[in-house]
């Protein structure tokens, strides 16, 4: 293992200092790589060009449902064809084709088939997750009036409602299930309120109760969303303002879903979606999110400050890499990106990486392609495919921390704005081994990327990724790769302003170069 000393990093990345690299051009003035043309000039794919699009993605797509819809629209624009899991794929797939499929509206897999593909050839895969720590509305989110405050019943998803959620400007977004009374059809609509409606207020220090180590998530971290002082005016009117103060009645009728939700919130959601009858809302999955936009910061705009960086950073970079990947006539493999929901809670559900979404998608694709080429489909062909494939498990990793040097491991703590890190864990929480590291270092050497290293100290606890479960399920060679960040699992985190683009550069290199690198390992 090469030790990445400061001198090594400087020599590998450039003769310029990291600060000078950040000053090449203002990131916000860089060209937008929105048109997915395989013949784009190299200058349009430089790391700085991806900063502004990434900031916009982070600000405009706060929930997992919005993120999947964003990727879906980008894929359609780039000529990808949507495949429904309910339909037969027989005869639908062909070499040079580009396809995607979704599950639950919260996971998505997209893949491009090489023009020279033959059944049994390998797949260059990148897999990650797009869920993030959040707080979701409870099935009955109406709370009793508490000293004139309207509050919202929420439940933590993963490690949300931690101390970083206090005193933040929060709003609500997600998906709403609606039935059309005229046709009886049920549809899913996405919604987000574009201003803060909620706040979890801290207790002032004057009361002598420290908030650190306190904050019961059920009783002391309940968001306030409005005021209702109707209990002060038994006659139903405030005589000082002539304002009616009668409590708002539940909407939608007795027994309806919306009757269990705060009436004012129901009114806002129906207005946003253009719904006239609240009873047509059958259910919803709404969550809180920090409304502060993603932004560049630092003296030279070398940082990105944003919510939900874990992991709408590696996932976005991987998808951009797929959209910008080369389509060479000699490509004989498949380039694939899979983004999953529920990683933060163990990937246990059907839309998580422990489900069969990725293996069944690959199996159905190989089955369709083998049928059109008269190659018998079966376990042997699938085994050949997996043996010829490689998985990059992609998730954010911990950057070296300037204020807590005791948490950094020398030679294994990556820096911002340098490059992705190959993540290693001796207890197999990560998939990386000596072979997969050598393969990805070869990709980096051929593409001018810098691969850093990350490993935790022996006295620290490692997190997990989707890598071990997917590589075990399919038997593919694999490695864990992460873009470094500070403040993981905070409501607002930090990464480098060049890091989204550096991620795109590396992932694109992997997708484009995997076949050639793999051939170097064949006897």
ABEGO torsion letter per residue (X at the ends): XBBBBAAAAAAAABABBAAAAAAABBAAABBBBABBBAABBAAAABAAAAAAAAAAAAAABABAAAAAAAAAAAAAAAGBBBBBAABBABGABBBGBBBBBBBGGABBBBBBBBAABBBGBBBBBBBBBABBBBBBBBABABBBBBGGBBBBBBBBBEABGBAAABGBBBBBBEBBBBBBAAAGBBBBBBBBBABBABBBBBBBAAAGBBABGBGBAAAAABBBAEBBAAAABAAGBBAAAGBBABBBBBBGEBGBAAAABBAAAAAAAAAAAGBABAAABABBBBBBBBABBBBBBEAAGABBBBBGAOBAAAAAAAAAAAAABBBBAABABBBBBBBBBGAAAGGABAABAABAAAAAAAAAAAAAAAAAAGBBBEAAAAAAAAAABBBBBBBBBBBBBAABAAABBBGABBBBGAEBBBBBBAAGABABBAAAAAAAAAAAAAAGBBBBBBBBBAABBBBBBAAAAAAAAAGBBBBBBBBBBBGBGBABBBBBAAAAAAAAAAAAAAAAAAAAAAAAABX
